[in-house]
Amino acid sequence: MAKKMIKISSKEWRFVSLVGLILVFLIFFPKIVGIINIPQDKIYVGLEGANGGDRSFYYSQIEQVKDGHFLFKYLPTSEPHPRFMFDPFWLGVGLFAKFFSLSSIFAFQLAKLFLIPIFLMVSYYFVAFFFQDETRRKLCLIFLVFASGLGGFYLIGLDLPKNPDGIIDLSRHLVDKAGTFDLPIDLWVPEAIPFFSIHNSSHFTASLTLILLIFLFSLLAFETKQMKYSLFSGFSALFLFQFHPYHLPTVFGILGIFILSYIFIEKRINLNYLRHYFILLIFSLPPIIYHVWALSYVWVRKAHFLQNVLITPPLYSVLLGYGFLIIFASVGVFVIFKKKEKSQKDVFLLSWVFGQSLLIYSPLFRTQRKLTEGLFVVLVILTVLGLFYLKDWLNKQTIFQKYFKEVFTNKIFLFYLFFILFFWSNFMFVMGDLTLFLGNNSGWAYLEKDVYGAMIWLKENSREDSVIFTSIRTGNSLFAFSVRQVYLGHGHITANFKEKSVKAESFFKNSQDGEKITFLKENGIDYFFFGPEERKFVQFNPEEKDYFTKVFENSQVAIYKVND
């Protein structure tokens, strides 16, 4: 029955393949340039400007799997804790890397490449559920993959300083201590824009793909009343919520609003809908129970949760981040409201766009920004509805037929129009990567070979439960490659990050030897990593301290073992 409802021709799949090839080129061409352009004394670590600090955490999980572990530790924090973290997504990437003897850096990028065709296939099936017309489907996919907001134009008018590594410094645009910026979200929230998600990390691609599968199977279950679609939706939810539980409110909130809306419209309770909702909940219980357990009994996980406050920025930042999609999607909403009789699909689209728009500002959730994932998809579907409504309306206007029709049917003009109005922010990401890799200040993209070599020495010559003390900048890379816990490594995952930052600064600058010894002992520090970053602000000579013994040295780094 599903095949009768969603028919896709081989011609359409060829189009999807072409879109995929263009997407792969845009995502990976800058990275290839970066690899070709590696300076002699450095190695490529694959970091881009946005979400760079999180990348090391993903690398560390891959490396832990390669070391034979199926449960992960929080390496960016120094407190003793068990291996508690079960993440099936990064476990899968890690097993792949282990089997083929791949570096975490290469495996991370390869996962992006593998997931692109899966995402495109699922996305096209999803839009095909809503549109029978091939032209509308294709246009929907183009918008879904390549469209963005107005952030790129916003950047043109701003004087944004860069740090020594050539990365734009957004600190002056912070609006709160939780790390919220007043910039358009298409510049700094990867979850909000599919192109940005794919560009940034494969786990974003995987989570968006699973959200679409949950909704697609749910709609098929509602339409066909077949249990198998409820089970498929449940399995998708089980996998999604285990590695990305942020989307529980999105899935259950939108489906809940849809079911309540249909009860109101039909003036009766649809048991098929309730059965599906219950099955979805049953499948979601194992990850829910696991995450509740981890928050309750693993202190470092609770600390991460309390520090990981991701507030949605002011409304104008969201509106600018979605740009013209907001305008045309509003027309699409108007088109649906105009209908005397609304189909199941119509009610679902309205439930989705209004429900998720409320969720991203709900005071009930600490991670509001994460809830933006998926909203782009419904905005695109509504945009296509709106565009074809406007097209039909304009074709009835004499002045349009006389003066503008030839222009707006010109494919080259439409390409440039789409590029300027919708693709500009994504284009800025691509050009930003190229600038980063080709520029003189590229420290974020590369790591000095000697610094990397010192990190590998720690991995090979220290106990697995060792704790390393270093600066936050070095620590963020060190835990990924040494696969050892660090005192400071990540703004959210390092427990008591602000307090630790103050103590680390005191250690580096003005504390007495007695205070330093107490600090090292109380925090279980085993090694002091003394590299180029630390030399910039350390105000003492480790060689002169009898509580340190040098165990490694190269041209850039000295590693000191803390004496008992």
Helices and strands as residue ranges (DSSP letters): H 2-5, H 10-36, E 42-44, H 52-66, H 88-99, H 104-130, H 134-146, H 151-156, G 171-173, G 185-187, G 190-192, H 194-200, H 202-224, H 227-243, G 245-247, H 248-266, H 271-297, H 299-307, H 315-322, H 324-338, H 344-359, G 368-372, H 375-395, H 398-403, H 405-408, H 411-418, I 419-423, H 424-438, E 446-448, H 449-461, E 467-469, H 472-482, E 485-486, H 497-509, H 513-522, E 527-530, H 532-535, G 542-544, E 548-553, E 558-562
